[in-house]
Amino acid sequence: MHEVKVYDSSGKLKKVISTKSLNIRSNKQLEDPSLFLRNKRGRKALPTLPKTQ
C-alpha cells in the first residue's frame, strides 16, 4: 500500500494518509465490514439483530 494524498478543490494539499493508518483501517474493515458501509440512496440499511437476554 502507498500513502494517499488528499487535495481540496483548489488543488492544495490538505493531508497525507500514511500507510500505517491505511493498514489499521483495512484490519478493522476485515474484522467488521459493517463499520464502513454507507447508507446510500436507494439501498436498504442492514438489519440489526435483536439482542438476546
C-alpha positions as CSV (number, residue, x, y, z in Angstrom):
1,M,0.0,0.0,0.0
2,H,1.1,3.5,-0.7
3,E,0.4,6.7,1.2
4,V,-2.6,8.7,0.0
5,K,-2.5,12.5,-0.7
6,V,-5.8,14.4,-0.3
7,Y,-6.3,17.6,-2.2
8,D,-9.0,20.2,-1.9
9,S,-11.0,21.6,-4.8
10,S,-8.4,24.3,-5.5
11,G,-5.6,21.8,-5.8
12,K,-3.9,22.4,-2.4
13,L,-2.7,19.5,-0.4
14,K,-4.9,19.0,2.7
15,K,-3.4,15.9,4.3
16,V,-1.3,12.8,3.7
17,I,-2.7,9.5,5.0
18,S,0.2,7.2,6.0
19,T,0.4,3.5,5.1
20,K,0.3,2.7,8.8
21,S,-3.1,4.3,9.2
22,L,-4.4,2.6,6.0
23,N,-3.3,-0.8,7.3
24,I,-5.1,-0.2,10.6
25,R,-8.2,0.8,8.7
26,S,-8.1,-2.3,6.5
27,N,-7.6,-4.6,9.5
28,K,-10.7,-3.0,11.2
29,Q,-12.6,-3.5,8.0
30,L,-11.7,-7.2,7.8
31,E,-12.9,-7.7,11.4
32,D,-16.2,-5.9,11.0
33,P,-17.1,-4.8,7.4
34,S,-20.4,-3.1,8.5
35,L,-18.4,-0.3,10.2
36,F,-17.5,1.1,6.8
37,L,-20.8,0.6,4.8
38,R,-22.5,3.8,3.8
39,N,-26.3,4.0,3.5
40,K,-26.7,5.5,0.1
41,R,-30.0,6.5,-1.5
42,G,-32.0,3.5,-2.8
43,R,-30.2,1.0,-0.6
44,K,-31.8,-0.7,2.3
45,A,-30.0,-0.4,5.6
46,L,-28.6,-3.6,7.1
47,P,-31.0,-5.2,9.6
48,T,-29.7,-5.2,13.1
49,L,-30.0,-8.5,15.0
50,P,-32.1,-8.4,18.2
51,K,-30.1,-8.7,21.4
52,T,-30.9,-11.9,23.4
53,Q,-31.1,-11.8,27.1
